[in-house]
Each structure stands twice: as structure tokens, then as C-alpha cells.
Amino acid sequence: MHYAKKVLLRRVALPVFLFTVLLFGWGGASLGAQTNLAIADDPTMPSDSLLRAQGIQGPLPMPLQAEMEAAHWPTILDPDNSFHSAIKPWVFVGARPGTRNATDDGARHVKGNETRPTRSIASYLRSWYRGRSAVQYEGDSLDWSLRLDPLVEFEVGREEKETWTNIRGVRLQGHAGSTFAFRSSLWLHNGIYPSFTDAWIRQYGVVPGRMQARLIGTQDVWDYYMATSHLAWSPNRRLVLMFGHERNFIGYGYRSMLWSDFSSPYTHLKASYTLGPMQYTYTLGKHTDLRAPRISGLGGAAASGDKAYAQKYSVNGLLDWNLGRRWQVGLYHAVVWAAQDTLGRRGIELEYLNPFVFLRPIEFGLGSFGNALMGLNIGYKINAQQQAYGQFLIDEIHVAKLLAQNGSWVNKYAWQVGWKSADLGGIRGLRLLLEHNGARPYTYSHWNSVTSYTHLNQPFAHPAGANFVEFLGRGSLLRGRWFHNLQASLLRTGLDSNNRVSVGRDPLISYINRPADLGLPIGTGIPLRTLQVSWQSGWVLHAPSNLRLEMGLVWRNQKSSGPASNPSLDRNNLWFTVGLRSRLDALYQDF
């Protein structure tokens, strides 16, 4: 307790940092007024005011954050809207600089020797509250902009012990015309997590969705830092090229069984081309494996003290097709392969750089030991307020053994079925979602961890890995700056008894070490049922950085029952939190 108080006292640097940034922004505020985006006549575009409020300019990708995305559902779900919403982060190509906001609290752009107007602190804070960045500069005709915002997360809570997080960061973003945009952020973090999250970090060495963490002090304080970035270039309305160190997501639901934003940010190059009703997106990524032996610069086993972790690459493509006004069908394929082999560094296979090639035949022709998967992503717009969706992923299937229904380990696949709605029943701001997910044992796993469907010890798809079924429901109410979220999930899975023999849940463990070839249904292993209910409410102070005051409550019940049960896994947790945080990504703690 003494150490925790001491750490908190040292955090007085946080308000000093915020005051410094705001003071600098006040001094430079008179150089430019708030940006306003005007959208060309395009039914796929969200409203001008909504984009402006979220700080989206040019082809700047929208943050992967639930409430920010849900605000666009009424537009996205409209059958007359042909936007390909299965690919995230969303990029609204066609947004162009427009006129200034007429109510910019007296701030105006000045030229030459004209005297700059003096702005009071109250005027500046009022402008910031309405969406202006802490530091913001713009060109005379709004054809370019630079925006700097502090990012904070200071949260305190109580579970089995006191919990808190203290994150200090900064984000710089900008755009040039309607064709180029960039975003870069840096986060520094300290925190004590609830027991169920702390157990995950100790097992995998990574804060879920963030980065590798280390313990400091004697009070279970986790420490890490993280950087993200995005460069986006759209030379025309058909083509978008992005290079960044961030996350991606494929699908319409809360989860994705193809590719989700659960894992840590990774370096990637992505190209998306739209032609008529079709859009093809191809992504090349570089990832890190923490389980495999470290690699030296010559490709062999690392010497003592060598810090080079094993690397791997991935490519995935999605051909998304609008079939009429209501159906959206996407064909997915992916390959993960090791960046090193026994002879040294293998690098990127040039054959995979062709975005229009079928990956499985190429992977076979190269004699590669990569992990190849394929899948289907489907959405159906029931009406202007509702959408049904689903996914099916095939890792490996043996048809004869599938028809025999003998629980063969060879049959590795995953699925998703879901429904969501916006403003159902005329209730403005109401967002509802129901979803069912599942994965057979050994789905996403491979020969070893280097070619598994993972990055930094975290799955590319569902947080639970494989060998599970899940049912979840989520309801949100968005009214002005207020937001309220209520979510419940039920997860049934089977756990491994040790790290040497796999029952198919953890993709990091090789499927070679399995207890049997047949008789392996979902739930094989130590049975575990996890029921979690969470509530969250808050008020958004600054929309572009999604800075908000919020409080939340999580109830989590974990129980192991049955002949192979392990009562030591039984848990009952109640976690209450209150805090001030900038939420610009999804931080999953429901796994």
C-alpha cells in the first residue's frame, strides 16, 4: 500500500503535462480555426457534423473503438448504402476540406500583419470542448491541418485489491487535401489490473491488446509503452494505400473469427481497391513470436543476451462483394509463415506480394510450411435498422472424417452468427447486438508457435483461441455526449493441463502434441465456464480524442465442473472502476 501511494504521488506530473500542452495550444490557437469537412454527394458518407466531431479529415482511418463506430450504424446499415463496412478501420474516401465552422468562438485565421485576436482561457476551453484539438494549425483554405492532443487514462478501482491505471500519451495527426492523412501516437503506462487480467499477463507476458509488460516495484505494478501510427494515401476514390503499425479487423460483429483487433499493434502494408460493387483488400503484416527460441543475426539460435525474437509474416485478402442492396459476401484467404528457417532469414516470399493470387496453391508450390486458412464473411441488411451477419473459417477439413462425426482433430474450423440493430423501435441512439461464436479444437494452431495464427502471444482472431463456444449480447445507448453500455457473455471451453500436451485451445501449442486423434469435441480438456456481465456509463469531454469521464462495473463468474474439472479454477470477481480516459481502441477484458 505504501508503494502504491508513493507511485500515485509521483503522478502529479500528469496534470503538469496536460497544463503545458493546453497552454501551448492556447498560445497557438489563434493561428487557425476548427476544421469542417464537407462531403461530396455520396450516400456512403456519414454526416459532415459527425465526421467533424470525431476529428476525421481526408482518408484518415477511424479509430477501432466501439462507440465511435456505433455512431455511424444508422448510415452504414441503410440498404441504399454500398459502403464496405466489413473492413476496419473504416476509411471514408471522398471526404474533402470544406468551409470553416461558423461558430468557432471567435477564433479566426489571420494573414499578413493583421493583429491576431486575443482569446481568453474560457474561450479556448469552450472551443476545445466543442472539438478543437489542444494544438491545431490549418492552411488558409483548409487544404492541410495538424492536430495535437494529449491522451490520458487515469482509472481507479476495487476488486480483490485496489486497481489503477495511469497512462500518459500524445497523438499527432493531420491531412493534406483529400488524398493524404497520417496519425501517430505514443503511450506510457503503469497499472495494477484485476486478478483475471493479471493472471493473463503473467501467463503470456503481454497486456491484452497492448504490449509486453514488466513488473516494477513490489505491488504488482505492470509497466509498458506502446506506439502506433498510420499513413494513408488515396490518389482517387477507388484506391487506398495504408502503411502503419496498428490493428485491423474483418467482419460485422463484436468478435471476428477471421481477423480481429484483439492482438497488439503490428507493422503492416494494406491496399484496398474498389471497382463497382466489389472491393478487394490485401494486407501484408510482420509479427513477433515470443515462444520460439530467439534468433541471432545469422539465423541460428541466439547467444546469451541476444534480444532478437523470432519473426513471422502474414498475408490476407478479402474480396467483398455487394450482391444487390442487401447482401454483402466476402471471400477470405490468409497465410502465416516464419521469417527465419534453419538456413537463416527467409524473409518475404515475392509470390505473396501479388494480391490477386490464390494463396493456398502458391504456398503448396513453394514447399512452404506456412499456415494457410480460408473463410467466408456474410452480411444481410434486413432493413434500414437491422443486419444479420456470419463468418465461417476453414483451417483444415477432411470431408470423410467430418461426415463420420468422430471428433477427428483434423477438422479445424470456426464460425460466427450474429445480429445487430441501430435505433430499433424508433429509440434514438439505441444499439443492440447478439452474437454466437465457436471454434473446433486446434483451429489456428500449427507445427509450432512461429506459424500459429498469433502475434505477441495473442490470437489474431478470438481472444479465447479455439476449442470453445460463446454467446454474447451487447446493448448501448448513445445520447449526445452520454453513453451507456451493458454486455453479457457466456464462454464454455476446455483448458490444457500443461504446456506440453494440447487439447486445442491455445494456438501457441503445437498440435503435434495432442492426447488423441479422435474423440475430440469442443470442450475437450479441463471444462471451464465463464459468465461475465459488465456495465459502463460516461460523458465524453472531447470527441476527437474520445476523452471521457466514465464508471463501470464487471461481474465475472468462472467455474470448472464435470468429471475432469479443476475446482481451483473457480472464481467470482466483482470489479468497480471510475476514471478519466482517452478511448481510441478496443481493450478487451472479456475472455
N, C-alpha and C positions, 0 to 999 in steps of 0.2 A: 504494500500500500504506500509506503514511504517513497519507493522509487516511482510509482505511478504519479503521485502528486508532484514529485520533482520534475518528471517529464512534462506534465501539464503546465507547470510554471514556466518551463523553458519555452512553451509555445506562445508566449507573448509576442514573439517575433511575427506571428501570423497577422494580428491587426496592424502592426507596423508596416508589414509588406503591403497589405491592402490599402492602407492610407497613402503610402508612397505612390502606388500605381494610380489611385484615384486622383491624387494631387497632380501627378504628371499629366493625366488625361484632362483635368480641368484646365491646366495651362495651355494644352494644345487643342482644346475643344473648338475654339473659335475658327480653326483652320478649315473646318468642313462641317456640313450638316448631315443629318441622318439619311442613309441610303434608302431609296424606294425602288422596288423592282416593278417594271411593267412587263406583262406577259403578252406575247403575240397571241392573236386569236387562235387558241388551241385548247380544245376541250380536255386534253390530258393534263393540263396545267392546273395546280391548285391556285387558290385566290392570291392576288397580289399582296393583300394585307397579311395573310398567314405566312407567306414566304418572308416578307419583310420582318415580321415579328420574330421569326426563327433565325434571322441573320443569314439567309441563303441568298447568294449572289452568283450569277453566271452558272457554270456547271459544277458548283461546289457540292460535294456529296452530303446528304443529310445524315446526321449522327444516327447510329443504331440505338435508338432509345425509344422505349415503348410508347410513352405519352406523346412525344413529338411525332411519331409515325401515326398514332391513332387519331390525331387531329386531322389527318388527311383522308381517313377512311371514307367519309361521305363522298368525296370526289373519286377516290380510287375504285370504290365498289360499284359505281354507276356503270351499267352495261354499255352506255354510249362512250365510255372512256376506254381507250385502247392502250393505255399505259401498261408497260410490262412490270408489274409490281412484285414479281417473284424474285427479282434480282435486287439485292440490297448490298450496300447503301444506295438509296434512290438518288438518281441524278436527273434533274428536270432540265433537259436540253431545250433551248429555246428561250430561256429567261434572259432578258437583256436589260441594261441600265435604263432607267426612265427618269421621271421628274422627281424633284425633292418633295419630302413631306412638308406640307404647308404649315403644320403645327409643330415646328421644331423648337419651340420655347425660345425664340429669339436668336438662336444660333444661325449664322449665315456665312456663306463662303465669300471671301473678300479677295480683291485683286489689287495689284499695284500698291500705291501708297495710302489706300483707303484705310481709315482707322478701324481696327478690329473692335467690335462691341465687347464690353466688359460683362462677364457672366458671373452671377452670384453662385455660391455653393448650392443653394436651394435649387436654382435653375438647372445647374449641372446634374444634380442628383435626380431631379424630376425627369430630365432628358434620358439619363441612364436607366431609370425605372421604366421608361417607355420604350426602351430597346436600343439605345445608343451604347456603343462599347465604351469601356473605360478610356481607351485611347483610340481615336478614329480619325483617319485622314482620307480625303477623296479628291479626285480630279474635278476641274471646273465643270465638265459635262457628265460627271459621274461615270466615266468610262473606266475608272480604276478605283480601288479602295484598299486600305489597310486597316485592320481592326485588331486590337489587343485587349484581351480580357483576362483577369485573374481567375483561377479555378481553385475552389476550396472544397474541402469536405471535413467538417468537424462534427462528429457524432458521438454521443454518449449513450450508454445503455446498460441494461442489467439482465443477466441470465443466471448461470451458476456463480458468476463473478461479475465484477464491473467490466464492461467492454467500452472501447472508444476507438475512433479512427481520427487521424489528423493528416490530411492530405493538402499540400500546397502545390500549386501549379500555375501555369500560364499558357495561354493559347494565342497564336498569331495566325490570322487568316486574311485572305484578300482575293481580289479578282482583277482581271484586265479584260474589259469588254465582255462579250457573251461567250467567249471561247476558252478562256483560261482562268483557273482558280487554284488556290492552294490553302492548305491548313496544316499547322504544326503545333504540337502541344508537348509539354513536359510536366511530369508529376513526381513529387517526392512524398513518400508515405511512411507513416508509423501507425501501428494499431494493435489492439487486443481484440480478437474475434470471439464469437460464441463458440461453445465447445464443439459443435458438429462441424463448423467451418475450420476450426483449429485442428481437428483430427484429420481433415482432408489435407491441409497444408503440411502437416507432419508426415503423412503417408507419401505425398507426391512432391513435396518441396516447392510447391508453387501456390500462390494465391489464385483461386479460381478466376479465370478470365483476365488475370493481370500478369505478373511476372514472378520469377524466382524470388524467394524471400529468405531472410536470415533472422535469427533470433538475436536481440540485443538486450542487455541487462538481465535481470533475474525475474521479471514479471511477465514472461511470455509475450513480449512486445515484438511483433513482426515488422521488418523494415525492408523496403524495396523502392526502386524508382522505375519509371516507365516513360517511354517517348513514343508518340505516334505522329504520322504525317500522311498527307495526301497531295498529289499533284494531279490535276485533271485538265485535259485538253480536248475540246470538241470543235474541230475545224468546220463541221457542218452539223445539221440536225440528225444525221444518220449515225455518225461515228463518235464514240467517246473512248479516249485512251486515259488510263489511270495508272500511276505508279505510286506506291505508298508502303507504309508499314502500319497496317491496320487490320481489321477483321472484315469478313464478308459473310453473307447469309443468302441461302437459296430456299425459297418456299413462301407460303402464305400464312403459316401458323406461328404459334409461340415458340415451338421447337422446330428443328429441321432434322430429318433423318438422312439428308444428302450432304449438307454443309451448313454449319451453324456458326454463330458468333460467340460460342462458349469459350473457346481456347484463347490463348494470349495473342496479341497482335503479331503479325509476321510480314516479312517483306514480299511484295507481290507486284506483278505487272498484269494489268487487265485491259482487255479490248472488248468493246461492245458495238455491234453494228446492227442497225435496224433497216429492214427492207420490206416495205408493205406491212403485212400483218405479222411478220416474223422478226425476231431479234435473237442474235447469236452472241453469247458472251463466253469468252475464253480467258482463263486465268492461269498464270504460271506463278507458283509460290515456292519460297525457300523456308525450311523449318528446321527445328533443333530437336534432337533426341537426347534426353538426359540419362536414359537407362543403359544405352550401349557403351562399350569401352571407348574412352576418349581417343581421338585420332591426332597423331603428330603431323607436322607439316609435310612429311614424306609419305604419309598414308598409313604407316604402321601403327602399332599400339603406342600410346602416349607414354613418354617418360614421366617420372615423378614430377609433379608440379605443373605439367602441361595443362593449359586451361581450355583446349580446343574440344568442344563437344562434337559428337557425330552429327552430321548434317544430312538432310534429305530434301528432295524436291517433290512437287506435286503439280499436275496439270488437271484442270477440269473444264468442261464445256457444257453449256446449256443452250439448246435450241428451243426457244419459247415461241409458240405459235398461237395467235388469236384465231380460233375457229368460229367465225361469226361474232355476234355481240356478247355472248355469254361464256363460251368455253375458252379456256387457256390451257394448252398442253405443252409440256416441256420435256424434251429428251435429254438425259444427263449421262455423262461418262467422265471417269476420272482414273488417274494412275498416280501412285506414290512409289518413289524409288529412292534408293540410297545414293548419297552424293559421293561416297567412297566405297571402293571394293578392296580386295586383297592385294591388288597391284598398285593402289594409290587412289588419287582423286578421279572419280568418274565424271563428275560434272553434269551439265545439262545435255540430254540427248537431243541433237538437232532435229531429229524426226518429230519430236513432240512440239517443236515450235510452229509447225503447220497447224493452224487452228481448225482446218476443215478435214482432218484425217480421223479415221476411226481408230481409237487408241488401242483397243484390245489386239487387233491383228498386228499393229506395229510393235506393241510390247512383246508379242509372241515371236515375231520375226527377228527382233534384236536379241533374243535369248535372254531377255531381262528377267530378273527375279522380283520385279515390281508387283505391287498390289493393285489390281485393276478392278474397278466397280462400275456398274451402270444402273440407271434408275429412271423413274418417271415422276413428273411433278404435274398435278392437275388442279385446275380451279374452275368452278362453275358459279357464275353470278346469278343467284336465284331471282333477285330483283335489285333495285337501287340501294337496298339497305342490307342485303344478306349475301354471303358467299359460302359455298361448300368447297372443301379442298382435300387433297390427299397426296401421298407420296408412296412410292414403292422402290426400294433399293435392293439390288441383287449383288451380293458379293460372290457367291458361288452356289450353284444349284445342280443337283443330279436328279433328273426327272424320275427315273425308276425308283430311287430311294425316297423321293418326295411322295410319289403315289403309294409307296409301301407304308408310309406313315410310321416308320420305325424309329424316329428320333435320331436320324443319322447326323453326325456332326458336320457332314459335308454341306448340308443345306443351310446356307447362311444368307439371311435376308432380313430386311426391316421394313416397317410400314407406318403410315400415318393416316388418320381420318379426322377431319375437323370441320367446324362451322363457326362463322363469326358474323357479327352484325354491327351496324352503326345507326344510331338514332331510331332503334326499333320501337314501334308503337308511338312514334312521334315524340319520344322523350329526347330532347336535345342534349347532346354530349354523352349519351349512354353507349358504351362499347361492351359487347359480350363476346365470349369465345369459349367453345367446348372442343376438347381435343383428346384423341386416343393415340398413343404411340406404343410401338413394340419392336423388339429385335431378337432374333434367334441367337442362341449361344454361338460364340466365335465370330459373329459378324464384325467386320472392320479389323480383325486381328490378322496376323500373317506369320511368316517364318520367325521373325524376331521383331523387336520394338522399332527398329530403324525403318522398316517398311510397313509398319502398322499405320492405321488411319488416325494419327495423333500428332500433336505438336506441344513441346514442353510438358510432356506427361499428361496432356489433356486431350480428350476426344475431339475430332473435327465435327462430329455430329452431336448426338445426345449426351448430356453430362453423365448419365448412368452407364455409358458404354454400350453393352449388349446384355443378352440374357435377362430381359425384363419386359414387363407390360406396365403402362402408365395411363391413368385417366386424370384429366385436369380441367378445371373451369376457371375462368377469369372474367371479372366484371369491373368496369371502370366508369366513372362519371367525371366528365371534364366540363367545368363551367367557368368561363373566364380564366382567371388565374388559379382557381381552385381545382384540385384533382383528388380523387378518392379511388383506391384500388382494393379489391377483395379477391383473393385467389385461394383455391383449394386443390390439392393434388394427392393422388394415391399411387404409390410405386411399389410393385412387387418384383423382387429379383432374387437371384441366387449368388452367394458370395463364394470366393475361393477360400480354401482353408489355409493355404500358404502361397508363396510367390513362385513355387516351382511347378505345381500342377494346376492347370487352368480348367475351370468349368465354363469358360466362355464369356465371363462378364468383363474382365479387364483387357482391353485390346493391346496393352503393352506386353502381356504374357504370351509367349509363343503357343500356337495351337498344336504344336507337335507334342507338347507335354499335356496330354488330356487323359482323363481316367478311363474312357471307353470310346468306341466308335459309334455305338448305337445306344438307344435308350437315353437320349439327352434332350428332354423337353425344356421349355422355358421355365426357369426357376431351379434348375439343377444346381446343387451345391447347398450351402447353408441358407435356408429360406429367410428372407427379410422383407417385412412390410413397413413402409414409411408413409405416414399420413401427415401432411403439413397444411396448415391454414395460416394465411398471412393477410394483414390489413395495413394500409398505408394511406395517409392523407397529408395534404400540404398546400402551400401557397407559393406560386412562382414569383420571385422578386425580379428576375432578369431573364427574359425569354431566350435571347441568343446564346447565353452560356448555361441556360436551364438551371440557374441558381435558385434554390428553393428552400424554404423552411418546411420541415416535414417531421412527422412522427409515425411510428409503426409498431406493430405487434406481430410476433411469429410464434405459433404453437406447433410443435413438432413431436410426433409420437412414433417411435421406432420399436418394432417388436419382431423377434425371431421365434417361430413356433413350428411344430411338426417333429417328425422322427429325427431329423438331422439338425435340429435347432441348436442355437447357442445363446442361452439366456443372458450371457454377459453383454450381448449387443443391445439389450432392451434399454431404451432411453425415453425420457419425457422432458422436453425442453419448453420453456416459456421465455421469450426474449423481447424486451421492450426497448425502443430506441427513440431518440429525438435529436435533431441535428439541422445543420445548415450545410447544403452540399450542392455542387455543380454536377448534375447527372447528364453525361453525354455519351454513355454507353450502357449496355445491359450487364449488370453484375448479378449473376445467377447464384442463389444460395438455396435453391430448391432442388436438391439432388439426393 
